[in-house]
Amino acid sequence: MSIPKIPLGDWVDTFVDLLQDKLEPFFDLITDGIGGFVEFIVWILSSIPPALLIIIFAAITLWVSKWTNALFTAIGLLLIYNLGYWDGTIDTLALVLTSVVISIIIGVPIGIWISQNDTAKNIMTPILDFMQTMPAFVYLIPAILFFGIGMVPGIIASVIFAMPPTIRLTNLGIRQVPEDLIEAANAFGSTTNQKLLKVQLPLATPTIMAGVNQSVMLSLSMVVMAALVGAPGLGADVYRAVTQIKVGVGFEAGLAIVILAIVLDRFSQNIGMKKRK
């Protein structure tokens, strides 16, 4: 029995073309805004001498964590500088920071919303499943059409891929606040906003930070894919090494990504532990 194929791909193409025609000024505004923010971060980090910036990163890590992590941060960043990947690391760090900031700005409010509304949670759960299981390469296709070539489509794809953990763990953290504390807040006549801001969010902060930590790692995992659409950074160095079959260069650039990933992971992880304590 022959069953006609559902023209799903044609429907998607038509929808994307419609968005391009109707919302082009909006996409241009987003491109300019995100591009300007990334350039601002790169300008700030590049204006600081590398040695001083390494000391600052190590000092911040020492403040939120133990001295061994601070020592690893200092040695790791010095190795990256010695290998000649400092500029690429700055670009990659700007991409990751921008992706994480956008994920927090969008993800935390959505997580709060679905924690207060079971219907919204039931609607958002399959959407979040879709966002996390869809191959990340697929997000680059419409991102290129809407935002052009460069850093911005890579950031947009990173945000879509990395935002679900922030939403999920914000929702989980708020829902796991002990019921007796909620009842005590109700007994004192707290409003919904007071309970949220003074009871639920402070107690849920460690869990929320765990979600942010996951978003950081997922954003960093996208840097090589972002290089496919013209994003600068360490991912571009890895991509060039692959296309030119330069094993040594690829190992150096990959090692720089690993060091940056460990530094960011220990930093964001220990912020959550510090909040918990």
C-alpha positions as protocol buffer text, in pm:
chain_id: "A"
residue {
  index: 1
  type: MET
  ca { x: 0 y: 0 z: 0 }
}
residue {
  index: 2
  type: SER
  ca { x: 141 y: 336 z: -104 }
}
residue {
  index: 3
  type: ILE
  ca { x: 100 y: 613 z: 151 }
}
residue {
  index: 4
  type: PRO
  ca { x: 164 y: 970 z: 30 }
}
residue {
  index: 5
  type: LYS
  ca { x: 458 y: 1135 z: 201 }
}
residue {
  index: 6
  type: ILE
  ca { x: 372 y: 1417 z: 440 }
}
residue {
  index: 7
  type: PRO
  ca { x: 543 y: 1730 z: 297 }
}
residue {
  index: 8
  type: LEU
  ca { x: 688 y: 1823 z: 636 }
}
residue {
  index: 9
  type: GLY
  ca { x: 1013 y: 1956 z: 493 }
}
residue {
  index: 10
  type: ASP
  ca { x: 823 y: 2180 z: 248 }
}
residue {
  index: 11
  type: TRP
  ca { x: 611 y: 2315 z: 535 }
}
residue {
  index: 12
  type: VAL
  ca { x: 925 y: 2396 z: 734 }
}
residue {
  index: 13
  type: ASP
  ca { x: 1087 y: 2570 z: 435 }
}
residue {
  index: 14
  type: THR
  ca { x: 771 y: 2776 z: 379 }
}
residue {
  index: 15
  type: PHE
  ca { x: 760 y: 2874 z: 744 }
}
residue {
  index: 16
  type: VAL
  ca { x: 1128 y: 2975 z: 746 }
}
residue {
  index: 17
  type: ASP
  ca { x: 1080 y: 3183 z: 428 }
}
residue {
  index: 18
  type: LEU
  ca { x: 782 y: 3354 z: 590 }
}
residue {
  index: 19
  type: LEU
  ca { x: 986 y: 3441 z: 897 }
}
residue {
  index: 20
  type: GLN
  ca { x: 1265 y: 3577 z: 679 }
}
residue {
  index: 21
  type: ASP
  ca { x: 1027 y: 3802 z: 486 }
}
residue {
  index: 22
  type: LYS
  ca { x: 826 y: 3931 z: 781 }
}
residue {
  index: 23
  type: LEU
  ca { x: 1082 y: 3950 z: 1061 }
}
residue {
  index: 24
  type: GLU
  ca { x: 1403 y: 4050 z: 883 }
}
residue {
  index: 25
  type: PRO
  ca { x: 1435 y: 4383 z: 1072 }
}
residue {
  index: 26
  type: PHE
  ca { x: 1391 y: 4196 z: 1400 }
}
residue {
  index: 27
  type: PHE
  ca { x: 1662 y: 3946 z: 1313 }
}
residue {
  index: 28
  type: ASP
  ca { x: 1893 y: 4229 z: 1207 }
}
residue {
  index: 29
  type: LEU
  ca { x: 1835 y: 4395 z: 1544 }
}
residue {
  index: 30
  type: ILE
  ca { x: 1921 y: 4074 z: 1729 }
}
residue {
  index: 31
  type: THR
  ca { x: 2231 y: 4028 z: 1515 }
}
residue {
  index: 32
  type: ASP
  ca { x: 2353 y: 4380 z: 1588 }
}
residue {
  index: 33
  type: GLY
  ca { x: 2274 y: 4349 z: 1959 }
}
residue {
  index: 34
  type: ILE
  ca { x: 2443 y: 4014 z: 2016 }
}
residue {
  index: 35
  type: GLY
  ca { x: 2734 y: 4105 z: 1791 }
}
residue {
  index: 36
  type: GLY
  ca { x: 2789 y: 4429 z: 1979 }
}
residue {
  index: 37
  type: PHE
  ca { x: 2775 y: 4251 z: 2316 }
}
residue {
  index: 38
  type: VAL
  ca { x: 3032 y: 3992 z: 2204 }
}
residue {
  index: 39
  type: GLU
  ca { x: 3262 y: 4261 z: 2068 }
}
residue {
  index: 40
  type: PHE
  ca { x: 3230 y: 4449 z: 2397 }
}
residue {
  index: 41
  type: ILE
  ca { x: 3335 y: 4142 z: 2598 }
}
residue {
  index: 42
  type: VAL
  ca { x: 3625 y: 4074 z: 2362 }
}
residue {
  index: 43
  type: TRP
  ca { x: 3735 y: 4439 z: 2388 }
}
residue {
  index: 44
  type: ILE
  ca { x: 3731 y: 4431 z: 2769 }
}
residue {
  index: 45
  type: LEU
  ca { x: 3919 y: 4102 z: 2796 }
}
residue {
  index: 46
  type: SER
  ca { x: 4168 y: 4197 z: 2523 }
}
residue {
  index: 47
  type: SER
  ca { x: 4242 y: 4536 z: 2680 }
}
residue {
  index: 48
  type: ILE
  ca { x: 4373 y: 4366 z: 2995 }
}
residue {
  index: 49
  type: PRO
  ca { x: 4731 y: 4231 z: 2972 }
}
residue {
  index: 50
  type: PRO
  ca { x: 4726 y: 3849 z: 2959 }
}
residue {
  index: 51
  type: ALA
  ca { x: 4939 y: 3809 z: 3273 }
}
residue {
  index: 52
  type: LEU
  ca { x: 4709 y: 4036 z: 3473 }
}
residue {
  index: 53
  type: LEU
  ca { x: 4398 y: 3864 z: 3338 }
}
residue {
  index: 54
  type: ILE
  ca { x: 4537 y: 3524 z: 3437 }
}
residue {
  index: 55
  type: ILE
  ca { x: 4601 y: 3655 z: 3789 }
}
residue {
  index: 56
  type: ILE
  ca { x: 4245 y: 3792 z: 3806 }
}
residue {
  index: 57
  type: PHE
  ca { x: 4094 y: 3460 z: 3694 }
}
residue {
  index: 58
  type: ALA
  ca { x: 4309 y: 3268 z: 3943 }
}
residue {
  index: 59
  type: ALA
  ca { x: 4216 y: 3507 z: 4226 }
}
residue {
  index: 60
  type: ILE
  ca { x: 3843 y: 3474 z: 4149 }
}
residue {
  index: 61
  type: THR
  ca { x: 3877 y: 3095 z: 4139 }
}
residue {
  index: 62
  type: LEU
  ca { x: 4057 y: 3103 z: 4475 }
}
residue {
  index: 63
  type: TRP
  ca { x: 3774 y: 3312 z: 4621 }
}
residue {
  index: 64
  type: VAL
  ca { x: 3499 y: 3069 z: 4516 }
}
residue {
  index: 65
  type: SER
  ca { x: 3699 y: 2748 z: 4537 }
}
residue {
  index: 66
  type: LYS
  ca { x: 4014 y: 2594 z: 4684 }
}
residue {
  index: 67
  type: TRP
  ca { x: 4374 y: 2680 z: 4607 }
}
residue {
  index: 68
  type: THR
  ca { x: 4433 y: 2372 z: 4389 }
}
residue {
  index: 69
  type: ASN
  ca { x: 4169 y: 2488 z: 4141 }
}
residue {
  index: 70
  type: ALA
  ca { x: 4320 y: 2837 z: 4141 }
}
residue {
  index: 71
  type: LEU
  ca { x: 4663 y: 2687 z: 4073 }
}
residue {
  index: 72
  type: PHE
  ca { x: 4526 y: 2479 z: 3786 }
}
residue {
  index: 73
  type: THR
  ca { x: 4357 y: 2791 z: 3643 }
}
residue {
  index: 74
  type: ALA
  ca { x: 4683 y: 2985 z: 3650 }
}
residue {
  index: 75
  type: ILE
  ca { x: 4895 y: 2704 z: 3503 }
}
residue {
  index: 76
  type: GLY
  ca { x: 4633 y: 2610 z: 3243 }
}
residue {
  index: 77
  type: LEU
  ca { x: 4586 y: 2965 z: 3117 }
}
residue {
  index: 78
  type: LEU
  ca { x: 4963 y: 3020 z: 3111 }
}
residue {
  index: 79
  type: LEU
  ca { x: 4996 y: 2708 z: 2895 }
}
residue {
  index: 80
  type: ILE
  ca { x: 4728 y: 2837 z: 2658 }
}
residue {
  index: 81
  type: TYR
  ca { x: 4914 y: 3170 z: 2630 }
}
residue {
  index: 82
  type: ASN
  ca { x: 5244 y: 2989 z: 2573 }
}
residue {
  index: 83
  type: LEU
  ca { x: 5094 y: 2778 z: 2293 }
}
residue {
  index: 84
  type: GLY
  ca { x: 4971 y: 3091 z: 2116 }
}
residue {
  index: 85
  type: TYR
  ca { x: 4596 y: 3038 z: 2155 }
}
residue {
  index: 86
  type: TRP
  ca { x: 4524 y: 3330 z: 2383 }
}
residue {
  index: 87
  type: ASP
  ca { x: 4327 y: 3536 z: 2130 }
}
residue {
  index: 88
  type: GLY
  ca { x: 4124 y: 3231 z: 2030 }
}
residue {
  index: 89
  type: THR
  ca { x: 4052 y: 3161 z: 2396 }
}
residue {
  index: 90
  type: ILE
  ca { x: 3926 y: 3517 z: 2445 }
}
residue {
  index: 91
  type: ASP
  ca { x: 3692 y: 3480 z: 2146 }
}
residue {
  index: 92
  type: THR
  ca { x: 3568 y: 3142 z: 2270 }
}
residue {
  index: 93
  type: LEU
  ca { x: 3517 y: 3276 z: 2622 }
}
residue {
  index: 94
  type: ALA
  ca { x: 3314 y: 3567 z: 2482 }
}
residue {
  index: 95
  type: LEU
  ca { x: 3098 y: 3323 z: 2283 }
}
residue {
  index: 96
  type: VAL
  ca { x: 3038 y: 3102 z: 2587 }
}
residue {
  index: 97
  type: LEU
  ca { x: 2967 y: 3393 z: 2823 }
}
residue {
  index: 98
  type: THR
  ca { x: 2720 y: 3546 z: 2579 }
}
residue {
  index: 99
  type: SER
  ca { x: 2542 y: 3214 z: 2530 }
}
residue {
  index: 100
  type: VAL
  ca { x: 2522 y: 3156 z: 2906 }
}
residue {
  index: 101
  type: VAL
  ca { x: 2398 y: 3508 z: 2980 }
}
residue {
  index: 102
  type: ILE
  ca { x: 2120 y: 3473 z: 2722 }
}
residue {
  index: 103
  type: SER
  ca { x: 2037 y: 3125 z: 2855 }
}
residue {
  index: 104
  type: ILE
  ca { x: 2005 y: 3264 z: 3209 }
}
residue {
  index: 105
  type: ILE
  ca { x: 1802 y: 3569 z: 3104 }
}
residue {
  index: 106
  type: ILE
  ca { x: 1555 y: 3352 z: 2914 }
}
residue {
  index: 107
  type: GLY
  ca { x: 1582 y: 3021 z: 3095 }
}
residue {
  index: 108
  type: VAL
  ca { x: 1548 y: 3121 z: 3462 }
}
residue {
  index: 109
  type: PRO
  ca { x: 1217 y: 3312 z: 3415 }
}
residue {
  index: 110
  type: ILE
  ca { x: 1075 y: 3021 z: 3213 }
}
residue {
  index: 111
  type: GLY
  ca { x: 1190 y: 2780 z: 3484 }
}
residue {
  index: 112
  type: ILE
  ca { x: 1019 y: 2993 z: 3749 }
}
residue {
  index: 113
  type: TRP
  ca { x: 703 y: 3008 z: 3539 }
}
residue {
  index: 114
  type: ILE
  ca { x: 674 y: 2631 z: 3488 }
}
residue {
  index: 115
  type: SER
  ca { x: 753 y: 2570 z: 3856 }
}
residue {
  index: 116
  type: GLN
  ca { x: 438 y: 2765 z: 3945 }
}
residue {
  index: 117
  type: ASN
  ca { x: 216 y: 2622 z: 3672 }
}
residue {
  index: 118
  type: ASP
  ca { x: 176 y: 2249 z: 3604 }
}
residue {
  index: 119
  type: THR
  ca { x: 4 y: 2309 z: 3271 }
}
residue {
  index: 120
  type: ALA
  ca { x: 299 y: 2518 z: 3152 }
}
residue {
  index: 121
  type: LYS
  ca { x: 535 y: 2244 z: 3273 }
}
residue {
  index: 122
  type: ASN
  ca { x: 347 y: 1979 z: 3074 }
}
residue {
  index: 123
  type: ILE
  ca { x: 365 y: 2199 z: 2763 }
}
residue {
  index: 124
  type: MET
  ca { x: 733 y: 2290 z: 2801 }
}
residue {
  index: 125
  type: THR
  ca { x: 865 y: 1941 z: 2882 }
}
residue {
  index: 126
  type: PRO
  ca { x: 832 y: 1798 z: 2526 }
}
residue {
  index: 127
  type: ILE
  ca { x: 966 y: 2124 z: 2383 }
}
residue {
  index: 128
  type: LEU
  ca { x: 1275 y: 2099 z: 2605 }
}
residue {
  index: 129
  type: ASP
  ca { x: 1314 y: 1732 z: 2507 }
}
residue {
  index: 130
  type: PHE
  ca { x: 1305 y: 1838 z: 2142 }
}
residue {
  index: 131
  type: MET
  ca { x: 1563 y: 2112 z: 2197 }
}
residue {
  index: 132
  type: GLN
  ca { x: 1806 y: 1874 z: 2369 }
}
residue {
  index: 133
  type: THR
  ca { x: 1770 y: 1574 z: 2138 }
}
residue {
  index: 134
  type: MET
  ca { x: 1766 y: 1748 z: 1799 }
}
residue {
  index: 135
  type: PRO
  ca { x: 2120 y: 1731 z: 1648 }
}
residue {
  index: 136
  type: ALA
  ca { x: 2291 y: 2063 z: 1707 }
}
residue {
  index: 137
  type: PHE
  ca { x: 2395 y: 2087 z: 1341 }
}
residue {
  index: 138
  type: VAL
  ca { x: 2030 y: 2128 z: 1246 }
}
residue {
  index: 139
  type: TYR
  ca { x: 2007 y: 2453 z: 1445 }
}
residue {
  index: 140
  type: LEU
  ca { x: 2284 y: 2606 z: 1236 }
}
residue {
  index: 141
  type: ILE
  ca { x: 2080 y: 2589 z: 913 }
}
residue {
  index: 142
  type: PRO
  ca { x: 1802 y: 2836 z: 1006 }
}
residue {
  index: 143
  type: ALA
  ca { x: 2048 y: 3035 z: 1217 }
}
residue {
  index: 144
  type: ILE
  ca { x: 2254 y: 3107 z: 904 }
}
residue {
  index: 145
  type: LEU
  ca { x: 1943 y: 3211 z: 710 }
}
residue {
  index: 146
  type: PHE
  ca { x: 1819 y: 3443 z: 984 }
}
residue {
  index: 147
  type: PHE
  ca { x: 2146 y: 3587 z: 1117 }
}
residue {
  index: 148
  type: GLY
  ca { x: 2406 y: 3542 z: 842 }
}
residue {
  index: 149
  type: ILE
  ca { x: 2761 y: 3410 z: 876 }
}
residue {
  index: 150
  type: GLY
  ca { x: 2974 y: 3473 z: 1183 }
}
residue {
  index: 151
  type: MET
  ca { x: 2957 y: 3459 z: 1561 }
}
residue {
  index: 152
  type: VAL
  ca { x: 2584 y: 3530 z: 1603 }
}
residue {
  index: 153
  type: PRO
  ca { x: 2435 y: 3215 z: 1441 }
}
residue {
  index: 154
  type: GLY
  ca { x: 2678 y: 3006 z: 1646 }
}
residue {
  index: 155
  type: ILE
  ca { x: 2562 y: 3178 z: 1963 }
}
residue {
  index: 156
  type: ILE
  ca { x: 2194 y: 3132 z: 1875 }
}
residue {
  index: 157
  type: ALA
  ca { x: 2247 y: 2761 z: 1809 }
}
residue {
  index: 158
  type: SER
  ca { x: 2443 y: 2734 z: 2136 }
}
residue {
  index: 159
  type: VAL
  ca { x: 2163 y: 2902 z: 2330 }
}
residue {
  index: 160
  type: ILE
  ca { x: 1898 y: 2668 z: 2190 }
}
residue {
  index: 161
  type: PHE
  ca { x: 2115 y: 2366 z: 2270 }
}
residue {
  index: 162
  type: ALA
  ca { x: 2236 y: 2483 z: 2614 }
}
residue {
  index: 163
  type: MET
  ca { x: 1928 y: 2653 z: 2766 }
}
residue {
  index: 164
  type: PRO
  ca { x: 1714 y: 2346 z: 2861 }
}
residue {
  index: 165
  type: PRO
  ca { x: 1926 y: 2246 z: 3167 }
}
residue {
  index: 166
  type: THR
  ca { x: 1884 y: 2595 z: 3313 }
}
residue {
  index: 167
  type: ILE
  ca { x: 1507 y: 2577 z: 3266 }
}
residue {
  index: 168
  type: ARG
  ca { x: 1477 y: 2222 z: 3399 }
}
residue {
  index: 169
  type: LEU
  ca { x: 1692 y: 2271 z: 3709 }
}
residue {
  index: 170
  type: THR
  ca { x: 1534 y: 2606 z: 3795 }
}
residue {
  index: 171
  type: ASN
  ca { x: 1198 y: 2433 z: 3792 }
}
residue {
  index: 172
  type: LEU
  ca { x: 1336 y: 2138 z: 3990 }
}
residue {
  index: 173
  type: GLY
  ca { x: 1508 y: 2354 z: 4251 }
}
residue {
  index: 174
  type: ILE
  ca { x: 1196 y: 2558 z: 4325 }
}
residue {
  index: 175
  type: ARG
  ca { x: 972 y: 2250 z: 4340 }
}
residue {
  index: 176
  type: GLN
  ca { x: 1212 y: 2080 z: 4584 }
}
residue {
  index: 177
  type: VAL
  ca { x: 1189 y: 2356 z: 4846 }
}
residue {
  index: 178
  type: PRO
  ca { x: 1058 y: 2186 z: 5163 }
}
residue {
  index: 179
  type: GLU
  ca { x: 681 y: 2216 z: 5200 }
}
residue {
  index: 180
  type: ASP
  ca { x: 705 y: 2312 z: 5568 }
}
residue {
  index: 181
  type: LEU
  ca { x: 899 y: 2625 z: 5476 }
}
residue {
  index: 182
  type: ILE
  ca { x: 630 y: 2720 z: 5224 }
}
residue {
  index: 183
  type: GLU
  ca { x: 363 y: 2662 z: 5491 }
}
residue {
  index: 184
  type: ALA
  ca { x: 558 y: 2880 z: 5735 }
}
residue {
  index: 185
  type: ALA
  ca { x: 578 y: 3158 z: 5478 }
}
residue {
  index: 186
  type: ASN
  ca { x: 204 y: 3127 z: 5417 }
}
residue {
  index: 187
  type: ALA
  ca { x: 139 y: 3141 z: 5790 }
}
residue {
  index: 188
  type: PHE
  ca { x: 317 y: 3476 z: 5808 }
}
residue {
  index: 189
  type: GLY
  ca { x: 99 y: 3609 z: 5526 }
}
residue {
  index: 190
  type: SER
  ca { x: 366 y: 3614 z: 5253 }
}
residue {
  index: 191
  type: THR
  ca { x: 251 y: 3695 z: 4903 }
}
residue {
  index: 192
  type: THR
  ca { x: 344 y: 3474 z: 4607 }
}
residue {
  index: 193
  type: ASN
  ca { x: 624 y: 3710 z: 4506 }
}
residue {
  index: 194
  type: GLN
  ca { x: 759 y: 3727 z: 4862 }
}
residue {
  index: 195
  type: LYS
  ca { x: 765 y: 3348 z: 4887 }
}
residue {
  index: 196
  type: LEU
  ca { x: 940 y: 3324 z: 4552 }
}
residue {
  index: 197
  type: LEU
  ca { x: 1202 y: 3592 z: 4615 }
}
residue {
  index: 198
  type: LYS
  ca { x: 1271 y: 3533 z: 4985 }
}
residue {
  index: 199
  type: VAL
  ca { x: 1217 y: 3158 z: 5030 }
}
residue {
  index: 200
  type: GLN
  ca { x: 1210 y: 2954 z: 4711 }
}
residue {
  index: 201
  type: LEU
  ca { x: 1477 y: 3119 z: 4494 }
}
residue {
  index: 202
  type: PRO
  ca { x: 1742 y: 3149 z: 4771 }
}
residue {
  index: 203
  type: LEU
  ca { x: 1697 y: 2781 z: 4862 }
}
residue {
  index: 204
  type: ALA
  ca { x: 1690 y: 2677 z: 4496 }
}
residue {
  index: 205
  type: THR
  ca { x: 2004 y: 2874 z: 4401 }
}
residue {
  index: 206
  type: PRO
  ca { x: 2247 y: 2577 z: 4427 }
}
residue {
  index: 207
  type: THR
  ca { x: 2027 y: 2371 z: 4196 }
}
residue {
  index: 208
  type: ILE
  ca { x: 1988 y: 2663 z: 3957 }
}
residue {
  index: 209
  type: MET
  ca { x: 2366 y: 2706 z: 3951 }
}
residue {
  index: 210
  type: ALA
  ca { x: 2399 y: 2337 z: 3863 }
}
residue {
  index: 211
  type: GLY
  ca { x: 2180 y: 2410 z: 3561 }
}
residue {
  index: 212
  type: VAL
  ca { x: 2396 y: 2708 z: 3472 }
}
residue {
  index: 213
  type: ASN
  ca { x: 2703 y: 2484 z: 3500 }
}
residue {
  index: 214
  type: GLN
  ca { x: 2549 y: 2242 z: 3252 }
}
residue {
  index: 215
  type: SER
  ca { x: 2464 y: 2529 z: 3017 }
}
residue {
  index: 216
  type: VAL
  ca { x: 2826 y: 2646 z: 3031 }
}
residue {
  index: 217
  type: MET
  ca { x: 2953 y: 2301 z: 2936 }
}
residue {
  index: 218
  type: LEU
  ca { x: 2700 y: 2258 z: 2654 }
}
residue {
  index: 219
  type: SER
  ca { x: 2783 y: 2605 z: 2517 }
}
residue {
  index: 220
  type: LEU
  ca { x: 3151 y: 2516 z: 2516 }
}
residue {
  index: 221
  type: SER
  ca { x: 3075 y: 2191 z: 2335 }
}
residue {
  index: 222
  type: MET
  ca { x: 2929 y: 2400 z: 2051 }
}
residue {
  index: 223
  type: VAL
  ca { x: 3241 y: 2606 z: 1976 }
}
residue {
  index: 224
  type: VAL
  ca { x: 3367 y: 2370 z: 1702 }
}
residue {
  index: 225
  type: MET
  ca { x: 3023 y: 2358 z: 1537 }
}
residue {
  index: 226
  type: ALA
  ca { x: 3000 y: 2737 z: 1559 }
}
residue {
  index: 227
  type: ALA
  ca { x: 3328 y: 2753 z: 1366 }
}
residue {
  index: 228
  type: LEU
  ca { x: 3150 y: 2589 z: 1073 }
}
residue {
  index: 229
  type: VAL
  ca { x: 2944 y: 2907 z: 1027 }
}
residue {
  index: 230
  type: GLY
  ca { x: 3236 y: 3146 z: 1064 }
}
residue {
  index: 231
  type: ALA
  ca { x: 3260 y: 3197 z: 1441 }
}
residue {
  index: 232
  type: PRO
  ca { x: 3616 y: 3276 z: 1553 }
}
residue {
  index: 233
  type: GLY
  ca { x: 3787 y: 3115 z: 1848 }
}
residue {
  index: 234
  type: LEU
  ca { x: 3942 y: 2782 z: 1939 }
}
residue {
  index: 235
  type: GLY
  ca { x: 3677 y: 2596 z: 1741 }
}
residue {
  index: 236
  type: ALA
  ca { x: 3804 y: 2763 z: 1422 }
}
residue {
  index: 237
  type: ASP
  ca { x: 4157 y: 2642 z: 1503 }
}
residue {
  index: 238
  type: VAL
  ca { x: 4029 y: 2287 z: 1548 }
}
residue {
  index: 239
  type: TYR
  ca { x: 3829 y: 2307 z: 1225 }
}
residue {
  index: 240
  type: ARG
  ca { x: 4131 y: 2433 z: 1028 }
}
residue {
  index: 241
  type: ALA
  ca { x: 4345 y: 2154 z: 1175 }
}
residue {
  index: 242
  type: VAL
  ca { x: 4088 y: 1895 z: 1066 }
}
residue {
  index: 243
  type: THR
  ca { x: 4059 y: 2030 z: 712 }
}
residue {
  index: 244
  type: GLN
  ca { x: 4438 y: 2053 z: 675 }
}
residue {
  index: 245
  type: ILE
  ca { x: 4506 y: 1725 z: 861 }
}
residue {
  index: 246
  type: LYS
  ca { x: 4737 y: 1890 z: 1114 }
}
residue {
  index: 247
  type: VAL
  ca { x: 4732 y: 1656 z: 1412 }
}
residue {
  index: 248
  type: GLY
  ca { x: 4961 y: 1862 z: 1631 }
}
residue {
  index: 249
  type: VAL
  ca { x: 4770 y: 2187 z: 1581 }
}
residue {
  index: 250
  type: GLY
  ca { x: 4443 y: 2007 z: 1642 }
}
residue {
  index: 251
  type: PHE
  ca { x: 4575 y: 1858 z: 1966 }
}
residue {
  index: 252
  type: GLU
  ca { x: 4696 y: 2197 z: 2090 }
}
residue {
  index: 253
  type: ALA
  ca { x: 4367 y: 2370 z: 2012 }
}
residue {
  index: 254
  type: GLY
  ca { x: 4171 y: 2079 z: 2161 }
}
residue {
  index: 255
  type: LEU
  ca { x: 4384 y: 2092 z: 2475 }
}
residue {
  index: 256
  type: ALA
  ca { x: 4311 y: 2466 z: 2507 }
}
residue {
  index: 257
  type: ILE
  ca { x: 3936 y: 2389 z: 2487 }
}
residue {
  index: 258
  type: VAL
  ca { x: 3973 y: 2119 z: 2753 }
}
residue {
  index: 259
  type: ILE
  ca { x: 4159 y: 2354 z: 2988 }
}
residue {
  index: 260
  type: LEU
  ca { x: 3900 y: 2629 z: 2939 }
}
residue {
  index: 261
  type: ALA
  ca { x: 3620 y: 2376 z: 2998 }
}
residue {
  index: 262
  type: ILE
  ca { x: 3774 y: 2255 z: 3325 }
}
residue {
  index: 263
  type: VAL
  ca { x: 3833 y: 2612 z: 3446 }
}
residue {
  index: 264
  type: LEU
  ca { x: 3474 y: 2718 z: 3371 }
}
residue {
  index: 265
  type: ASP
  ca { x: 3333 y: 2395 z: 3515 }
}
residue {
  index: 266
  type: ARG
  ca { x: 3519 y: 2425 z: 3846 }
}
residue {
  index: 267
  type: PHE
  ca { x: 3430 y: 2794 z: 3870 }
}
residue {
  index: 268
  type: SER
  ca { x: 3056 y: 2758 z: 3809 }
}
residue {
  index: 269
  type: GLN
  ca { x: 3036 y: 2434 z: 4009 }
}
residue {
  index: 270
  type: ASN
  ca { x: 3198 y: 2585 z: 4316 }
}
residue {
  index: 271
  type: ILE
  ca { x: 2980 y: 2896 z: 4302 }
}
residue {
  index: 272
  type: GLY
  ca { x: 2684 y: 2662 z: 4352 }
}
residue {
  index: 273
  type: MET
  ca { x: 2860 y: 2482 z: 4638 }
}
residue {
  index: 274
  type: LYS
  ca { x: 2947 y: 2815 z: 4798 }
}
residue {
  index: 275
  type: LYS
  ca { x: 2581 y: 2919 z: 4778 }
}
residue {
  index: 276
  type: ARG
  ca { x: 2476 y: 2585 z: 4931 }
}
residue {
  index: 277
  type: LYS
  ca { x: 2713 y: 2633 z: 5226 }
}
